[in-house]
């Protein structure tokens, strides 16, 4: 068994690969932060649904991709802040992704939030990823 040094980057890579391969369902190992990131993607409409699967020996998240007309709703994912180079932004510095067509995901003192929610709550934090 190998250890993953950046579990968020692993989640994004698995989602990118599943979207490229047009897979309807995929599994990722469970963690609280991954579950929150997946919740944001569901709220923003990038995935259809997700379910916590406790049937296996280790808990995992079952993610159902949103596929329409043989294309995935997710066209791109990018990890911004990584273990070697953290990126923090203030509430007024939260970037827009593709002119507002994408979403940024932040880790804030109020939990994991999308860029729009963080701007509404006037809170900044660590910029985790961009999704479009």
HELIX and SHEET records of a PDB file:
HELIX    1   1 UNK A    7  UNK A   20  1                                  14    
HELIX    2   2 UNK A   32  UNK A   43  1                                  12    
HELIX    3   3 UNK A   91  UNK A   93  5                                   3    
HELIX    4   4 UNK A   98  UNK A  100  5                                   3    
HELIX    5   5 UNK A  115  UNK A  120  1                                   6    
SHEET    1   A 3 UNK A  25  UNK A  29  0                                        
SHEET    2   A 3 UNK A  60  UNK A  65 -1                                        
SHEET    3   A 3 UNK A  47  UNK A  53 -1                                        
SHEET    1   B 2 UNK A  67  UNK A  68  0                                        
SHEET    2   B 2 UNK A  71  UNK A  72 -1                                        
SHEET    1   C 3 UNK A  77  UNK A  79  0                                        
SHEET    2   C 3 UNK A 125  UNK A 131 -1                                        
SHEET    3   C 3 UNK A  88  UNK A  89 -1                                        
SHEET    1   D 4 UNK A  77  UNK A  79  0                                        
SHEET    2   D 4 UNK A 125  UNK A 131 -1                                        
SHEET    3   D 4 UNK A 103  UNK A 108 -1                                        
SHEET    4   D 4 UNK A 111  UNK A 114 -1                                        
END                                                                             
